[in-house]
Amino acid sequence: MENQMVTENYSIVKPAVWAGSMEDQEIVAAIKDSDFAQKQMSEGRDYCYFLNRIHYTTNQENSEYSCMAYTLNEPSNLERASVMEIVVEENEVYQIHRISVIRDGVLIDKIPDMKIKVLDSENESSGGILSSNKKINVTIKDLRLYDILVLEDSRVKVFTERDFMRKKFSKYVWVSPDNYWGYGNYRFTFINEREEPVAYKKMFFRDEQGHVIEPELNQLKKGERFIFEAEHYINTVDSGREIFPFIDFATESTWKDLSDYIAGIYQEIFDTASLEAFAPDLVQKLNAISDQDEKLQFAIEYVQNNIYYIFNADEMNGHRPQDPAITYQNKQGDCKAKSVLLKVILDYIGVESSVVLVNFRVDYYMKYYLPSLLSFNHVINKISYKGEDYFVDATMRDEFGRIEKRGFIYFLYYLEVKPGLELQQRKSYRFPYYCIDEKVDFSVKGNTGTLEMDTTYRGNRANSLRRYFKHTNKREIIDSWNNSLFYTLNYSGDRNGTDVRGIFRDAAIEIISDDKVQNELKIRYTATIDNPYFTDAQNNRFLMYFDRSILKSAVRDYTHKDFLFWHNFDSEKYEIHLSTDQKIDTAEKYTVQESNINNPYFSYTSRKNITKSGGTVYIEYQPLINLEIPAEDFEQFRKAHHIVADSNFGLGLDIIEPGFMNMLKFGFKKHFK
């Protein structure tokens, strides 16, 4: 390439020496329509003749190089190739080395047909997400179906002082490619030019029988390369049931060494922070509260609701937190800033706490990853109070309650910012309260039913429902309840397609009380229902109430081979009363059936009281949450949920129709059943 163009965010240049480069004749020679290529294209795949990817890391920069040639046989791929968007971070440059097409066997340079625009990538700035990222928009005119696109480019990120963490530590995860593509030749290279060794760990690769191979762990010293290469390559992973193979690369270290390093950074902040000095008005408010429970709740909610959360991507990429005095003065900060301020406040009121590093998005993989501070993307607080540990996310809003009644955060792995600690696993948990506590009264006289539901929501349920009621139209809320009850009362079985507003007459829903100390929200739903019975194809009538939200279909349908089942259900309690002025079958099997399940991971009871004109079912469900169900226990766990689904999640009454002939019919049916 003779002409070179350089701007702040992109450049048109030759590739770096370490990347190498293919000459035009080499590229044309590499485009071979082999039997493998023909087979992939005949099956409707687009085909990549070759892909050469390189990750190059030093203590001053990270670079990604790619050279590939692939077909544009599908209109969707042609559209994506014609308009590409690349987001670059601060101090990152997108380098274009070659854009060409092979058309009728001729290599055509498309750089003259290329237009580039640089746009701000600030789509979410109004939501408190700040970033100096730029979006590079590349438009290539006159690409045609059945062209072969040759794209050679790089991304070069030079570290600034703000990237001190990435200067010191390397972290990169290679994931096997999408299984849509077929590759004639696939090559990935990791080049370590750092002063420190980089360890790598190969995970979830499989043998010819599909069994996961034991992880491979090794290291790369400065100047060494790791190469993964395959010919006639298709990723055979069953993406619905298996984890894609991946390789984790990280600067060789231990969790204890990393916790020592990060603890020192945070301790410098805590050693100089004085709440009395920078927040005397807040200290005055805290001192005016005599009850310690109330003081703790005030401290948490002050930081959550009064300090505006700003996710500054450039700041988050480092790990040095903002001074709490600045956070307090500006009333804004990222997760690190808010968590540090909360800890300073908790230190002042005498509540033990610490800052912890987490990554909710890849929490499952933390047990497999190599030790690295760059595996974390979020900071929260761990609070030790009255012999229990609680986790609080200072970036959340509209969360309420005493510490034991606040919303529960689901995750397993975290690194506490204290010296000499390993990666820790959070303990499993049982709710000390029922997240849903519901009482239902469905009474039918003649052909009219009156339905009343009183429900108390606690913990996460109370917090989320407050937000829902706050931001949702009242009519939409009522429709949501009506739609749920349409299935609960089994009206979907005999009047599907009917407008639910016509079924649930005079439906109303109101908040009865909202206790933000106990974090309890109570609501009442009422409706009048004409034709309240479900009628089957034989004109038999039933009064039914089976709440499908009690069923845990995710358990019964679970099929993943590699992921363990993540148990995170709420505790629930129901008292359901059904009454009618008709005679009912008090001996019907499912009407009187009860259940009592004591699985190691949940308990479930369904107790009943049946009378001649109705019945009551009492359901209690208490799960052990925030854990993965061991593979050897899962089928028994699944079986227990099948028992719940076998008519043990509600109550159904069989109506005995009046009249002598109906009584004979009923007696005959019962005798020969």
MIBA-557587 format. One line per 8 residues: number of its first residue (from 1); for each residue x, y, z of C-alpha. Coordinates in steps of 0.001 Angstrom, whole numbers. Example, Ala and Ser with C-alpha at 12.3 -4.5 7.8 and 13.67 -1.06 7.14 Angstrom:
<pts>
1) 12300/-4500/7800  13670/-1060/7140 .
</pts>
This chain:
<pts>
1) 0/0/0  1589/3221/-1194  -808/5863/137  -1182/6084/3892  -3815/8129/5729  -3694/8825/9490  -6320/10572/11657  -6935/10604/15404 .
9) -9283/7590/15423  -8467/5616/12298  -5690/5193/9813  -5014/3509/6471  -1570/2006/6924  460/-1142/6437  189/-3775/9179  2749/-3961/11983 .
17) 5844/-6078/11463  4712/-8639/14072  1461/-9226/12133  3100/-10026/8800  1072/-9604/5627  1/-11525/2532  855/-10338/-951  -1926/-10049/-3538 .
25) -910/-13214/-5340  -844/-15138/-2056  -4421/-14055/-1293  -5683/-15073/-4731  -3919/-18431/-4392  -5525/-19015/-973  -9047/-18709/-2420  -9602/-22363/-3303 .
33) -13014/-23888/-3886  -12278/-27236/-2234  -14827/-30016/-1728  -15171/-28772/1867  -15897/-25214/674  -18467/-26431/-1873  -20210/-28538/766  -20522/-25595/3197 .
41) -21888/-23258/543  -24315/-25897/-753  -25730/-26125/2783  -26462/-22394/2731  -23520/-21252/4860  -21300/-18361/4022  -17742/-19548/3821  -14514/-18074/5136 .
49) -11537/-19170/3027  -9067/-18101/5685  -9019/-16170/8940  -5803/-15119/10652  -6316/-13385/14008  -3522/-12152/16278  -3654/-10653/19769  -447/-8770/20562 .
57) 198/-7404/24041  2948/-5314/25634  3113/-3207/28778  2354/-171/26608  -389/-1377/24246  -2821/-4088/23164  -3362/-4760/19467  -5768/-6974/17542 .
65) -4947/-7948/13958  -7232/-9771/11536  -6921/-10859/7925  -9797/-12765/6365  -11498/-13601/3087  -15155/-14646/3063  -18084/-15022/695  -20935/-12538/310 .
73) -23453/-15111/-821  -26219/-14005/1566  -27907/-10568/1288  -27615/-10041/5043  -23832/-10544/4932  -23596/-8228/1948  -25428/-5516/3899  -23169/-5912/6937 .
81) -20057/-5778/4756  -21266/-2677/2913  -21707/-671/6126  -19415/-1567/9042  -19316/137/12437  -16328/-194/14728  -16348/1320/18241  -12941/2406/19529 .
89) -12027/3417/23066  -10138/6499/24139  -6612/6368/22679  -7542/3419/20454  -7044/3580/16684  -8746/1472/14014  -6259/630/11279  -7320/-437/7791 .
97) -4654/-2356/5915  -6609/-3799/3015  -10178/-3898/1733  -10505/-5807/-1542  -12882/-8117/-3342  -12226/-11038/-5616  -14726/-10838/-8447  -14533/-13263/-11363 .
105) -11058/-14286/-10200  -9699/-10729/-10170  -8534/-8947/-6981  -10041/-5426/-6871  -8920/-2782/-4384  -11999/-1253/-2688  -10269/1361/-548  -10969/4043/-3223 .
113) -14685/3084/-2903  -14650/3530/857  -16061/6415/2902  -15344/6831/6616  -17200/8890/9201  -16221/9308/12853  -19189/9649/15217  -19534/10077/18958 .
121) -20673/6875/20664  -22805/8565/23336  -26186/6919/22836  -26753/6349/26537  -25249/9512/28002  -28652/10668/29272  -28762/7545/31433  -25505/8382/33182 .
129) -23218/6343/30932  -20289/8508/29897  -17674/7436/27395  -15211/9065/25058  -15628/6117/22678  -15895/6886/18990  -17813/5014/16326  -15996/4492/13025 .
137) -18567/4149/10235  -17092/2528/7107  -19198/2461/3940  -18017/507/880  -19892/1071/-2364  -20458/-1440/-5135  -20150/-4677/-3201  -22035/-7405/-5009 .
145) -23581/-10740/-4178  -21090/-13585/-4695  -18098/-11286/-4246  -15354/-12587/-1952  -14446/-9854/517  -10846/-9566/1734  -10546/-7511/4915  -7272/-6849/6728 .
153) -7403/-4522/9736  -6156/-3887/13269  -7174/-2161/16474  -4363/-601/18491  -4968/570/22058  -2084/2559/23567  -2344/2745/27352  -2555/6085/29142 .
161) -1847/6729/32821  -5532/6110/33439  -5013/2553/32140  -2487/1731/34868  -4238/-1582/35524  -3950/-2692/31899  -329/-1612/31828  399/-3919/34739 .
169) -1938/-6808/33896  -3002/-8543/30709  -6386/-10228/30262  -7823/-11719/27080  -10379/-14452/26442  -10412/-16216/23068  -13748/-17873/22300  -14201/-20361/19477 .
177) -16000/-18862/16462  -19685/-18882/15629  -20795/-22306/14383  -22562/-20742/11396  -19278/-20341/9553  -17097/-22866/7818  -13372/-22060/7583  -10883/-23340/5049 .
185) -8076/-22252/7366  -8496/-20800/10841  -5526/-19453/12784  -5379/-17605/16108  -2100/-16359/17622  -1402/-14782/21009  1928/-12908/21194  3288/-11958/24612 .
193) 5754/-9084/24543  5195/-8133/28170  7934/-8288/30746  5792/-10638/32857  4769/-14214/31901  1213/-14645/30655  -562/-17829/31705  -3172/-19457/29505 .
201) -5881/-22000/30249  -7795/-23972/27601  -11326/-24833/28710  -14266/-26844/27320  -12453/-28340/24372  -13894/-31741/23491  -12648/-35098/22278  -14072/-36966/19274 .
209) -16858/-38397/21439  -17905/-34911/22555  -16614/-35242/26121  -14969/-32207/27716  -11180/-32558/27889  -9312/-31703/31060  -8160/-28049/31072  -4700/-27327/29701 .
217) -2688/-24805/31727  607/-23312/30570  2484/-19993/30297  4066/-17724/27713  7246/-15849/28544  8194/-12614/26811  8546/-13159/23067  6646/-16483/23048 .
225) 3556/-17250/20994  503/-19457/21397  -1036/-20705/18142  -4357/-22427/17541  -4788/-23559/13951  -7288/-25747/12118  -8114/-26614/8517  -11581/-27373/7157 .
233) -12892/-26118/10474  -16476/-25928/11709  -17276/-25334/15333  -19330/-28411/16254  -20553/-27106/19628  -24260/-27566/20317  -24768/-23949/21373  -28029/-24698/23175 .
241) -26505/-27345/25428  -22747/-26826/25472  -20290/-24074/26347  -18136/-22832/23494  -14444/-23716/23941  -12425/-20778/25207  -8862/-19925/26199  -8221/-17531/29052 .
249) -4985/-15516/28899  -3917/-13521/31971  -731/-12146/33494  482/-14919/35780  -502/-14133/39365  -2384/-15458/42404  -5574/-14168/43964  -3697/-13344/47167 .
257) -1141/-11240/45304  -3935/-9453/43447  -5932/-8774/46603  -2797/-7329/48229  -2305/-5056/45224  -5883/-3766/44980  -6308/-3452/48754  -3347/-1075/48863 .
265) -4958/1208/46282  -8234/1423/48196  -6568/1719/51601  -4837/4929/50518  -8310/6411/50027  -9726/5155/53320  -6706/6327/55317  -7224/9942/54279 .
273) -11047/10056/54175  -12772/11916/57005  -16559/12103/56834  -16620/14817/59507  -14318/16960/57368  -16052/16716/53975  -19688/16000/54955  -20504/17753/58272 .
281) -24179/18159/57299  -24491/14409/56641  -22747/13651/59953  -25304/15844/61695  -28170/13854/60158  -26556/10547/61100  -25976/11677/64686  -29639/12629/65006 .
289) -30686/8996/64405  -30460/6953/67597  -31574/3544/66285  -28690/1695/64601  -30961/-245/62216  -32518/3011/61064  -29113/4673/60786  -27813/1840/58584 .
297) -30873/2032/56331  -30472/5793/56033  -26786/5455/55079  -27456/2903/52321  -30398/4771/50847  -28582/8102/51016  -25797/6842/48740  -28175/4926/46480 .
305) -30676/7742/45971  -28748/10998/46498  -25505/10220/44663  -26143/10061/40924  -24695/6966/39273  -22417/7749/36346  -20788/4887/34514  -17633/6447/33130 .
313) -16146/3762/30898  -12725/5398/30836  -12545/5559/34630  -13959/2056/35075  -11269/575/32861  -8832/1480/35615  -9442/567/39233  -8446/3710/41105 .
321) -11543/4997/42900  -12600/8624/43107  -11980/10381/46406  -15164/10175/48538  -15020/13908/49252  -15331/14591/45513  -18136/12057/45181  -20021/13711/48037 .
329) -19414/17241/46784  -20383/16505/43166  -23184/14120/44158  -22162/11703/41424  -19769/8847/40778  -19338/5379/39297  -19739/2109/41186  -16291/2377/42776 .
337) -16921/5932/43916  -20345/5158/45376  -19148/1988/47114  -16162/3792/48651  -18366/6624/49912  -20792/4131/51447  -17960/2335/53237  -16654/5635/54647 .
345) -20140/6402/55980  -20495/2901/57429  -17087/3209/59099  -18318/6402/60750  -21464/4784/62188  -19527/1718/63367  -20849/-877/60905  -18265/-3307/59540 .
353) -18081/-3336/55756  -15765/-3837/52814  -15677/-3190/49092  -15878/-6257/46848  -15210/-6810/43140  -17748/-8779/41081  -18776/-9494/37510  -22419/-10552/37362 .
361) -22244/-11080/33591  -19565/-13799/33711  -20110/-14951/37290  -20386/-18610/36235  -16974/-18497/34532  -15080/-16958/37454  -14335/-20428/38848  -12648/-21332/35558 .
369) -10820/-18082/34810  -7218/-17469/35743  -6722/-14943/38581  -7035/-11429/37162  -8349/-8103/38423  -9480/-7387/34861  -12100/-10129/35152  -14215/-7804/37306 .
377) -16451/-5050/35953  -18460/-3921/38998  -17949/-2944/42636  -20440/-3408/45494  -20370/-3450/49303  -20275/-6353/51728  -21825/-5415/55082  -21387/-7543/58205 .
385) -24171/-6795/60664  -25498/-8714/63661  -23658/-11871/62663  -24817/-11942/59031  -23205/-10867/55767  -25223/-8766/53335  -24344/-7449/49883  -25531/-4026/48767 .
393) -25194/-2454/45326  -24721/1269/45923  -25637/2014/42287  -29220/770/42704  -32166/3116/43238  -35618/2751/44759  -34513/4/47148  -35874/42/50672 .
401) -35963/-1735/53999  -33848/-2692/56950  -30673/-4517/55958  -32218/-7993/56359  -35321/-6997/54344  -33609/-5393/51367  -33399/-6944/47903  -31160/-9976/47479 .
409) -28371/-9868/44859  -27749/-13193/43112  -24106/-14045/42401  -21487/-16557/43535  -17938/-15244/43214  -16268/-12095/44493  -12903/-10718/45547  -12999/-8777/48788 .
417) -10745/-5737/48823  -8624/-6831/51772  -5025/-8067/51834  -4189/-11727/51344  -7606/-13056/50312  -8552/-15685/47750  -11497/-15478/45359  -14482/-16193/47584 .
425) -17749/-18012/46992  -20889/-16603/48513  -22925/-18909/50738  -26312/-20280/49766  -29299/-18545/51331  -32845/-19091/52607  -35231/-16171/52771  -36300/-15307/56340 .
433) -39637/-14175/54869  -42021/-15078/52046  -41267/-12982/48966  -44868/-13561/47825  -47569/-14063/50445  -50965/-14304/48750  -54506/-14972/49922  -57154/-15695/47259 .
441) -60916/-15869/47783  -62957/-16985/44751  -66638/-17304/45598  -69336/-18316/43091  -73091/-17880/43464  -75309/-18762/40569  -73332/-17966/37476  -71333/-15065/38940 .
449) -67973/-15281/40635  -66357/-12759/42972  -62588/-12817/43091  -60498/-11083/45753  -56699/-11354/46026  -54603/-9821/48787  -50880/-10124/48116  -47903/-9026/50179 .
457) -44606/-8619/48332  -41274/-8492/50160  -37606/-8001/49310  -36798/-7844/45591  -40455/-8398/44764  -41529/-5312/46721  -38818/-3165/45154  -39557/-4260/41587 .
465) -43338/-3959/42008  -43009/-408/43335  -41076/480/40182  -43670/-1287/38043  -46602/585/39602  -44661/3856/39393  -43896/3615/35678  -46847/1640/34269 .
473) -50311/2759/33226  -53045/1553/35606  -55056/-50/32816  -51966/-1932/31675  -51365/-3192/35223  -54934/-4500/35485  -54630/-6165/32066  -51455/-7898/33260 .
481) -53266/-9382/36261  -56292/-10299/34105  -54103/-12088/31559  -52402/-14087/34286  -55718/-15081/35855  -57086/-16054/32436  -54674/-18993/32577  -54824/-19533/36332 .
489) -58614/-20095/36185  -58140/-22220/33036  -60312/-19970/30872  -57670/-20390/28184  -59031/-23942/27879  -62637/-23076/26959  -62712/-19433/25795  -59351/-18773/24177 .
497) -59352/-15669/21994  -61872/-13861/24183  -61083/-10310/25299  -60028/-10676/28944  -61514/-7293/29822  -64922/-8750/29029  -64319/-11722/31336  -62973/-9882/34384 .
505) -65702/-7285/34908  -65030/-4269/37141  -61451/-5409/37679  -59529/-3128/40035  -56125/-3150/41712  -54871/-906/44500  -51866/-560/46787  -53213/-1122/50301 .
513) -50013/-302/52188  -46329/293/51567  -43968/-246/54496  -40523/943/53392  -38945/-103/56700  -40029/-3741/56511  -39954/-3481/52693  -43467/-4853/52348 .
521) -45892/-3811/49638  -49508/-4984/49933  -51917/-4860/47017  -55527/-5928/46485  -57078/-7117/43236  -60843/-7570/42821  -63040/-8590/39886  -66475/-9932/39056 .
529) -66622/-12847/36630  -69677/-13996/34708  -69670/-17666/33716  -66873/-18441/36215  -66670/-22194/35592  -64348/-23906/33157  -66380/-26228/30905  -64745/-29145/29106 .
537) -65745/-30753/25795  -68228/-33056/27574  -69929/-30062/29275  -68516/-30975/32670  -67956/-27884/34835  -64994/-27174/37116  -64000/-24382/39429  -60244/-24133/39111 .
545) -57346/-22074/40416  -53901/-23287/39343  -51284/-20543/39487  -48668/-21425/36882  -46184/-18980/38377  -45743/-21561/41132  -44456/-24025/38553  -40749/-23855/37828 .
553) -40760/-24875/34181  -37121/-23853/33854  -36231/-26831/36054  -38406/-29384/34294  -37226/-28285/30828  -33517/-27887/31652  -31189/-29692/29227  -27792/-27930/29297 .
561) -24833/-30320/29589  -22149/-27931/30858  -23921/-25249/32866  -25165/-26392/36248  -28685/-25247/37067  -28622/-21901/38871  -31191/-21945/41706  -32595/-18471/42280 .
569) -36348/-18729/42939  -38326/-16678/45459  -39995/-18110/48549  -43796/-18213/48200  -46899/-18784/50303  -50495/-19113/49066  -53869/-19577/50711  -56507/-20243/48054 .
577) -60217/-20476/48943  -62750/-21706/46367  -66456/-21869/47215  -69617/-22508/45210  -73367/-22965/45755  -73171/-26163/43692  -72406/-29672/44904  -68848/-30822/44358 .
585) -67102/-34185/44226  -65377/-34258/47619  -63608/-37535/46856  -62108/-36655/43486  -58455/-37715/43437  -56834/-34436/42421  -59195/-32343/44522  -58089/-34017/47748 .
593) -54509/-34764/46705  -51813/-33220/48913  -48028/-33137/48679  -45079/-32811/51012  -41646/-32468/49402  -38404/-32124/51323  -35739/-31917/48656  -32271/-30763/49864 .
601) -32751/-27637/47747  -36358/-26755/48510  -39330/-27702/50622  -42850/-27657/49252  -46135/-28443/50970  -49669/-28436/49611  -52305/-29028/52325  -56062/-29016/51725 .
609) -59348/-28667/53542  -62282/-29829/51389  -65957/-29290/52305  -69186/-30170/50472  -69283/-26784/48747  -65666/-25747/48414  -62144/-26092/49585  -58940/-24405/50660 .
617) -55381/-25197/49689  -52363/-23947/51649  -49131/-23886/49654  -45696/-23074/51064  -42487/-23064/49056  -39063/-22435/50611  -36025/-22749/48314  -32334/-22821/49183 .
625) -31060/-20221/46724  -27908/-18690/45302  -26297/-21982/44428  -25769/-24342/41522  -27507/-27710/41730  -24797/-30423/41553  -25092/-32586/38443  -25518/-35763/40489 .
633) -28522/-34258/42329  -30293/-32637/39431  -32562/-35462/38223  -33972/-35963/41712  -34396/-32190/41919  -36222/-32233/38567  -38423/-35153/39672  -39532/-33195/42742 .
641) -40674/-30351/40476  -42625/-32818/38339  -44505/-33772/41506  -45381/-30116/42069  -46638/-29901/38490  -48870/-32970/38964  -51876/-30896/40108  -50167/-29818/43335 .
649) -49924/-26127/42475  -53543/-25132/43081  -57043/-26473/43549  -59768/-27812/41232  -63383/-28634/42112  -65557/-30976/40009  -69168/-29748/39926  -71934/-32373/40328 .
657) -74752/-31062/38158  -78250/-30998/39774  -80934/-33410/38664  -81603/-37137/39062  -80089/-38137/35707  -76947/-36147/36392  -76590/-37840/39766  -76893/-41248/38085 .
665) -74366/-40187/35482  -71981/-39032/38174  -72382/-42247/40204  -71822/-44358/37101  -68696/-42381/36220  -67284/-42756/39728  -68037/-46476/39860  -66244/-47272/36602 .
673) -63481/-44671/36800 .
</pts>
